[in-house]
Amino acid sequence: MLQVGTRLFGTDGVRGVANLELTPQLALDLGRAAGTLLSHGPVVVGRDTRRSGEMLSMAVQAGFQSAGMDTIDVGILPSGGISHLTHHGSAEMGVIVSASHNPAADNGIKFLDKLGSKLGDADEDRIEAKLRKPGTSTVPYGGGVGTRLRVPDAVSRYVGDLARDASYSFTGMKVTLDCAHGAAYRAAPALFEALKADMSVIGAEPTGLNINDGFGATHPDTVAKAARGGIGLAFDGDADRLIATDEKGRVVDGDRIMAIIARHWQKGGRLKNGVVVTTVMSNFGFLRSMEEAGIEVVTTKVGDRYVLEAMHERKAILGGEQSGHVIFLDRGRTGDGLLTAVRLLEVLAGTGRGLAELSDEAMTTYPQRLVNVNVERKDGLEAAAEIWDAVRDVEVELGADGRVLVRASGTEPLVRVMVEASRARDAERYAEALAETVRTVLG
C-alpha cells in the first residue's frame, strides 16, 4: 500500500485487505511513526471482532511501544466507546482497528486525537511523512520502552456512562438489536438491559469471519424481519452508525433519525443555535423538513470528519450522514451508534409516540437516482463547462422540487451524478441525461 505519489490515508484512516495490503509490518510502522510525534502517551487502542483485529492491534501497539509510548488495550469495543475512553482518560491519542461496514477480510486503522476526534488531514500527513522518512528519532531502550496495559472493564465503563446520561428508561419499549456480529455484540445488549428495554438480540455471535455478513446496518431488512412489529436497531461492524426500522418494518436512515431528533430538540429549545450539519448526500426531503421547522442546515463534503469540523465552526451539537453516522457534540466527538439509538428512543419515550408516526411526520424522502460514471479524467470535472451548463438547465427545470449533485469520487475514477425529484421518473430521466453528458465530455 505504501506507493510513491499515493496518499496512504483515505477518507477514513488506512484500509485494505488484512495481511495482504494492511500488513502487521505496516501497522507497526504506523504506530511507531505516530508514537514518535507524541510527547508522553498513553494511547488507547480498541478493535472490532474481525479475525485479523488482534493481529493488527498488537502490531500497532508494538509500534507505539517501540517509540516509548504505553498503550491501553480496551479490546473489542464500539468505536464510540474507544473515542469516549480516549477523551475521558489520560490518553494522548486513540486508535480504532476496524474496517467498519466492510467485509471480514478487510481491516483498517484510524487515529484519534486526545479528545476522541478523528485526526484531520494535516495530522495524518505528519504521520505518513514520518513513516516514509523515519529520520533520526532516538530509539528508546530499557525502561524507555512502552508497555501494554489492559482494561478488562472497558465495556462496562462505556455502557455505564451511556446509561447514566440517558434521560429516560425504556421500560416496556420493544426493541430488536442487530449487532452485525461486530463490536457492539456485548455492549449494545448490556446498554439496553440497563435501560430496561423489552429487548431481543440478533447478530451477536461473532466468529471473526461473519462480521456484517447479512446482518447489521447495511442489511436493515434482517432486523426488520426479526423485530416483528417492534423497533429494529441495526449497528455496523464497529457500531459507529445506526440504521433503525419502524414498527411497520420500514427503514429509518440517518436523515430520518436526525430529522426526528432535530425537530424534537428545536421545539424544546435544546437544538443549540438552531443548526444541523449534514453532507451533500442527505436527501432533499431532509433539507425541506429542516426548512419547515426553521432549522438551518450546513452541508459539507462526504465524511464524518468534515461534519465534525463544521459542527465546531458553527457551534452545532447535532450533525451526521444519511448512512447513520450521527455526532452529538454535547456527548462525543465521533459517530456512536449506541448513543444515537439512545437519543432516538429518548424522543419516543418523551413524546409517548411510535417511531413510525414520528418518522412519517419528520420528513418525506424524495426519489433519488445515483449514476456512477467511469471516466478517464475525473480531475477535469471542475473545468468542464458543458457539464455544468447541463446541470444548471436541469436545476432550472426542477425548480424548488429537487436538486442535482455532480461530484468526482475521492478514491475511484468515477464521477457520481445524483438527481432528486418529487417524481421518480424525473429523477431517473435527468440523472441518465446528465450521466451521458459526463461520459461524452470526460470519456
MOFEN-V224697 format. One record per residue. N is the residue number from 0. PHI is phi in whole degrees, -180 to 180 (999 if undefined). NEAR is the number of other C-alpha atoms within 8 Angstrom. Layout:
# MOFEN-V224697
n = {N N}
phi = {PHI PHI}
near = {NEAR NEAR}
This chain:
# MOFEN-V224697
n = {0 1 2 3 4 5 6 7 8 9 10 11 12 13 14 15 16 17 18 19 20 21 22 23 24 25 26 27 28 29 30 31 32 33 34 35 36 37 38 39 40 41 42 43 44 45 46 47 48 49 50 51 52 53 54 55 56 57 58 59 60 61 62 63 64 65 66 67 68 69 70 71 72 73 74 75 76 77 78 79 80 81 82 83 84 85 86 87 88 89 90 91 92 93 94 95 96 97 98 99 100 101 102 103 104 105 106 107 108 109 110 111 112 113 114 115 116 117 118 119 120 121 122 123 124 125 126 127 128 129 130 131 132 133 134 135 136 137 138 139 140 141 142 143 144 145 146 147 148 149 150 151 152 153 154 155 156 157 158 159 160 161 162 163 164 165 166 167 168 169 170 171 172 173 174 175 176 177 178 179 180 181 182 183 184 185 186 187 188 189 190 191 192 193 194 195 196 197 198 199 200 201 202 203 204 205 206 207 208 209 210 211 212 213 214 215 216 217 218 219 220 221 222 223 224 225 226 227 228 229 230 231 232 233 234 235 236 237 238 239 240 241 242 243 244 245 246 247 248 249 250 251 252 253 254 255 256 257 258 259 260 261 262 263 264 265 266 267 268 269 270 271 272 273 274 275 276 277 278 279 280 281 282 283 284 285 286 287 288 289 290 291 292 293 294 295 296 297 298 299 300 301 302 303 304 305 306 307 308 309 310 311 312 313 314 315 316 317 318 319 320 321 322 323 324 325 326 327 328 329 330 331 332 333 334 335 336 337 338 339 340 341 342 343 344 345 346 347 348 349 350 351 352 353 354 355 356 357 358 359 360 361 362 363 364 365 366 367 368 369 370 371 372 373 374 375 376 377 378 379 380 381 382 383 384 385 386 387 388 389 390 391 392 393 394 395 396 397 398 399 400 401 402 403 404 405 406 407 408 409 410 411 412 413 414 415 416 417 418 419 420 421 422 423 424 425 426 427 428 429 430 431 432 433 434 435 436 437 438 439 440 441 442}
phi = {999 -85 -105 -66 82 -117 -71 -70 -81 -98 -72 -144 83 -104 -129 171 -69 -64 74 -117 -100 -95 -92 -59 -64 -65 -61 -62 -64 -64 -62 -65 -61 -65 -63 -69 -93 -92 -97 -150 76 -77 -125 -82 -130 -138 -153 -99 -95 -59 -58 -82 -63 -65 -57 -74 -63 -66 -68 -68 -66 -60 -62 -62 -64 -68 -93 93 -102 -70 -119 -110 -89 -96 69 -79 -157 -55 -55 -61 -71 -63 -62 -62 -71 -65 -66 -97 -111 -103 -70 -95 -158 -129 -137 -111 -100 -169 -113 57 -91 -71 -63 -62 -69 -83 -155 -155 -132 -120 -102 -118 -82 -68 -90 90 -90 -63 -63 -79 -58 -64 -69 -63 -64 -65 -64 -65 -63 -67 -66 -73 -134 -56 74 -120 -58 -66 -91 -73 -152 60 -72 -82 -76 -73 -135 -102 -112 -100 -124 -68 -106 -60 -62 -68 -63 -66 -63 -61 -66 -62 -66 -66 -81 -68 -82 -139 -87 -112 -56 83 -85 -87 -134 -116 -99 -115 -91 60 52 -121 -64 -88 -63 -103 -66 -64 -59 -64 -65 -78 -69 -63 -91 65 -73 -81 -115 -128 -133 -130 63 -124 -130 -68 -110 95 -121 -109 -59 66 -84 80 -129 91 -63 -86 -135 -64 -62 -65 -73 -61 -68 -71 -71 50 92 -100 -95 -105 -128 -111 -103 -96 -57 -105 60 -91 -134 -133 -121 -105 -130 -91 -66 -97 82 -90 -73 -116 -85 -60 -60 -68 -60 -65 -63 -61 -70 -62 -65 -66 -66 -62 -63 -89 73 -97 -82 -56 64 61 -125 -126 -109 -145 -104 -64 -87 -62 -66 -59 -63 -65 -62 -65 -61 -66 -62 -63 -88 74 -107 -79 -112 -106 -108 -128 -71 -66 133 -67 -66 -75 -61 -62 -58 -68 -63 -63 -63 -98 55 -94 -109 -132 -163 170 -129 -58 -69 107 -73 -128 -116 -114 -71 -78 -130 -155 -124 -153 -62 -143 -63 -69 -63 -60 -63 -63 -65 -65 -70 -62 -66 -62 -66 -73 -100 72 -110 -84 -68 -60 -64 -67 -66 -62 -73 -69 -166 -110 -78 -81 -55 -130 -128 -116 -122 -96 -108 -71 -134 -89 -134 -67 -71 -88 -62 -59 -96 -83 -59 -63 -66 -70 -64 -65 -61 -62 -62 -65 -61 -65 -67 -73 61 -86 -105 173 -157 -128 -134 -126 -149 -82 -66 -80 -127 -129 -78 -132 -116 -98 -114 -124 -129 -120 -149 -69 -120 -61 -67 -71 -60 -65 -64 -69 -65 -67 -66 -69 -62 -66 -63 -62 -60 -65 -81 -105 71}
near = {5 5 7 4 4 6 6 9 11 9 6 8 10 11 13 10 10 11 8 7 8 15 10 11 7 8 15 14 11 13 14 16 16 11 13 10 7 8 5 6 11 12 15 15 16 15 17 14 14 15 9 11 13 9 8 12 13 8 13 15 13 11 16 20 16 12 14 11 15 14 16 12 11 13 11 9 16 15 15 14 11 17 16 11 11 17 11 7 6 7 12 12 14 16 13 14 15 14 13 9 10 9 9 12 9 11 17 13 13 12 11 14 11 11 10 17 11 10 9 7 6 6 8 10 9 8 12 12 9 11 11 6 6 9 5 4 6 4 6 10 6 5 6 7 13 13 8 10 8 8 9 7 6 10 11 8 8 11 11 9 8 10 10 6 6 10 5 8 8 12 8 7 8 9 13 15 15 16 20 20 18 18 17 17 14 9 13 11 12 9 12 11 9 8 11 10 14 10 12 7 10 10 13 13 6 12 10 10 9 9 16 16 8 7 17 19 14 8 9 14 7 10 18 15 8 8 13 8 8 10 14 15 14 16 19 17 20 17 18 16 15 20 15 12 15 15 13 7 12 9 10 12 12 15 14 12 12 12 13 13 11 11 11 9 10 12 7 7 7 7 13 9 6 10 14 14 15 13 14 9 7 11 12 11 10 14 10 9 12 13 9 7 8 7 11 9 10 10 9 11 8 9 10 11 10 10 16 12 8 11 15 8 7 7 8 16 13 15 15 16 16 11 10 14 15 16 15 12 10 5 5 13 12 16 15 18 15 12 8 12 10 9 10 11 9 11 11 11 10 7 6 6 8 8 10 10 8 10 12 8 6 11 12 8 8 12 10 12 11 9 10 9 11 9 11 7 9 12 6 8 11 6 5 9 7 8 12 8 8 10 10 8 8 10 11 7 6 10 7 5 7 13 11 11 9 8 8 11 10 5 5 5 11 11 14 13 15 12 15 14 14 10 8 10 6 9 15 11 8 10 14 9 8 12 12 8 11 12 11 7 9 11 9}
